Amino acid sequence: MLRGQKTLLRAITRDDLECLWQFNNDVEVELASGGDPPIPQSLARLQAEYENDIVKGGRDGARFAIEADEKCIGQCALFNFNETAQTCELGITIGDKAYWGRGYGRDAVQSLLDYAFRLRNIRRVHLSVNGNNPRAIQSYKSCGFIREGCLRAHVWNNGEYIDLVIMGVLREEWLKLKSDTK
Ligand SMILES: CC(C)(COP(=O)(O)OP(=O)(O)OC[C@H]1O[C@@H](n2cnc3c(N)ncnc32)[C@H](O)[C@@H]1OP(=O)(O)O)[C@@H](O)C(=O)NCCC(=O)NCCS
């Protein structure tokens, strides 16, 4: 649905569930991703959640599989939409570690930002990232995100308390970055 230079962002299908399940059970990926601590997840539970969502009906949310080289390498999403303030949050996990640090994350985030600002009329996109994740922070910076602050020693991560860094990008900043890099 959203085609970047390196990635295609598209709806998650049943065929993606097995690789997403493997990513969700990879402790290194889970520790980097933030949020809940690593918790085991069965394939059956993931499949049941997927089927339940379908039964509920309605539209899929702004949640995408990240495809590269014709396979699913991770997922990303916009969520926590605030219609009044026109803001939302962004999350991304590339679970296939062979694709880390090669620009695939930046490409997917750029597609998501274009979707947010141009197609969903969002004004500000924000995210939180573990302070011990320089790869993610640098990737977000290169997409226009600015570090806005941090919640000190907020996260218990891999045996220690670490900061949770808050980053955000406004539509006008995104448009300027795009025109500067043309
Ligand atoms: C975070 C993530 C999306 C980034 O995508 P990516 O494709 O790996 O990263 P990119 O190649 O786009 O950018 C990485 C940048 O960090 C830099 N980098 C890599 N390792 C680094 C390190 N240890 N210290 C500082 N910078 C580092 C790279 O040089 C690159 O910067 P540059 O383009 O300015 O040279 C991806 O690594 C991922 O999903 N990781 C696992 C889960 C995760 O961390 N999710 C984020 C939750 S907030």
The ligand as a Tripos MOL2 file, in Angstrom:
@<TRIPOS>MOLECULE
LIG
   48    50     1     0     0
SMALL
NO_CHARGES

@<TRIPOS>ATOM
      1 C1         14.9370    0.8650   15.3230 C.3       1 LIG1
      2 C2         14.8860    0.3880   13.8880 C.3       1 LIG1
      3 C3         13.4900    0.5850   13.3120 C.3       1 LIG1
      4 C4         15.8730    1.2630   13.0570 C.3       1 LIG1
      5 O1         15.8660    0.8340   11.7470 O.3       1 LIG1
      6 P1         17.2510    0.4350   11.0260 P.3       1 LIG1
      7 O2         16.9280    0.1010    9.6360 O.co2     1 LIG1
      8 O3         17.9250   -0.6280   11.8520 O.co2     1 LIG1
      9 O4         18.1070    1.7680   11.1820 O.3       1 LIG1
     10 P2         18.5770    2.7510   10.0230 P.3       1 LIG1
     11 O5         19.5350    2.0280    9.1450 O.co2     1 LIG1
     12 O6         17.4040    3.4180    9.4190 O.co2     1 LIG1
     13 O7         19.3340    3.8810   10.8740 O.3       1 LIG1
     14 C5         20.2600    3.5160   11.8500 C.3       1 LIG1
     15 C6         21.1460    4.6910   12.1430 C.3       1 LIG1
     16 O8         21.7590    4.4880   13.4120 O.3       1 LIG1
     17 C7         23.1550    4.4490   13.2630 C.3       1 LIG1
     18 N1         23.5910    3.4790   14.2350 N.ar      1 LIG1
     19 C8         23.5480    2.1400   14.1650 C.ar      1 LIG1
     20 N2         24.0380    1.6050   15.3030 N.ar      1 LIG1
     21 C9         24.3750    2.6480   16.1050 C.ar      1 LIG1
     22 C10        24.9510    2.7490   17.3850 C.ar      1 LIG1
     23 N3         25.2500    1.6670   18.0980 N.pl3     1 LIG1
     24 N4         25.1670    3.9950   17.8930 N.ar      1 LIG1
     25 C11        24.8400    5.0950   17.2000 C.ar      1 LIG1
     26 N5         24.3010    5.0490   15.9370 N.ar      1 LIG1
     27 C12        24.0740    3.8410   15.4300 C.ar      1 LIG1
     28 C13        23.4160    4.0940   11.8190 C.3       1 LIG1
     29 O9         24.6800    4.5620   11.3990 O.3       1 LIG1
     30 C14        22.2620    4.8520   11.1440 C.3       1 LIG1
     31 O10        22.5180    6.2380   11.1020 O.3       1 LIG1
     32 P3         22.9420    7.0090    9.7550 P.3       1 LIG1
     33 O11        21.9370    6.6460    8.7280 O.co2     1 LIG1
     34 O12        22.9180    8.4390   10.1480 O.co2     1 LIG1
     35 O13        24.2970    6.4720    9.4140 O.co2     1 LIG1
     36 C15        15.3000   -1.1280   13.7840 C.3       1 LIG1
     37 O14        16.6880   -1.2740   14.0740 O.3       1 LIG1
     38 C16        14.4940   -2.0160   14.7220 C.2       1 LIG1
     39 O15        13.3140   -2.2110   14.5070 O.2       1 LIG1
     40 N6         15.1600   -2.5640   15.7520 N.am      1 LIG1
     41 C17        14.5400   -3.4970   16.7010 C.3       1 LIG1
     42 C18        13.3640   -2.9170   17.4760 C.3       1 LIG1
     43 C19        13.5550   -1.4850   17.8680 C.2       1 LIG1
     44 O16        14.6220   -1.0570   18.2990 O.2       1 LIG1
     45 N7         12.4780   -0.7180   17.7330 N.am      1 LIG1
     46 C20        12.4400    0.6860   18.1180 C.3       1 LIG1
     47 C21        11.4590    0.8700   19.2240 C.3       1 LIG1
     48 S1         11.2970    2.5700   19.7070 S.3       1 LIG1
@<TRIPOS>BOND
     1     1     2 1
     2     2     3 1
     3     2     4 1
     4     2    36 1
     5     4     5 1
     6     5     6 1
     7     6     7 2
     8     6     8 1
     9     6     9 1
    10     9    10 1
    11    10    11 2
    12    10    12 1
    13    10    13 1
    14    13    14 1
    15    14    15 1
    16    15    16 1
    17    15    30 1
    18    16    17 1
    19    17    18 1
    20    17    28 1
    21    18    19 ar
    22    18    27 ar
    23    19    20 ar
    24    20    21 ar
    25    21    22 ar
    26    21    27 ar
    27    22    23 1
    28    22    24 ar
    29    24    25 ar
    30    25    26 ar
    31    26    27 ar
    32    28    29 1
    33    28    30 1
    34    30    31 1
    35    31    32 1
    36    32    33 2
    37    32    34 1
    38    32    35 1
    39    36    37 1
    40    36    38 1
    41    38    39 2
    42    38    40 1
    43    40    41 1
    44    41    42 1
    45    42    43 1
    46    43    44 2
    47    43    45 1
    48    45    46 1
    49    46    47 1
    50    47    48 1
@<TRIPOS>SUBSTRUCTURE
     1 LIG1         1 GROUP 0 **** ****
